[in-house]
Amino acid sequence: MKRVCPECNNEVIGRTDKIFCSVKCKSIHQYEKSQKENTFYFSVDKQLKRNRKILKRYNKSGFTTIRKSVLLEEGFNPKFFTHYWKNQKNDVYLFCYDFGFLKATKNGVTKYVIVQWQDYMNQ
């Protein structure tokens, strides 16, 4: 009886208990299985990484102000953050790893102040 790889439908040659035709197919199968099992975790992780990437791209100087709409168009979601930091004025900066943002409204336009984590924030 001909055995078929469940991933690529090629013939499986070798031991009778062998399931996949190659290490690559086995790896692909295990990766896809873990993606299905950990969907929530991976979706949160993916959004956090996307947020960090967007914040980093727009924060060239270490302290930048940008319209909220620009970040949202890029796929930024302010509901996803890793931690927060409160300054002496009680402003709460939300961080995605090492890049943070603070919501600020000026003249009816909502903007985000983007900052990079600094050593003094550890205190």
Order of alpha helices (4+ residues) and beta strands (2+ residues): alpha-alpha-beta-alpha-beta-beta-beta-beta
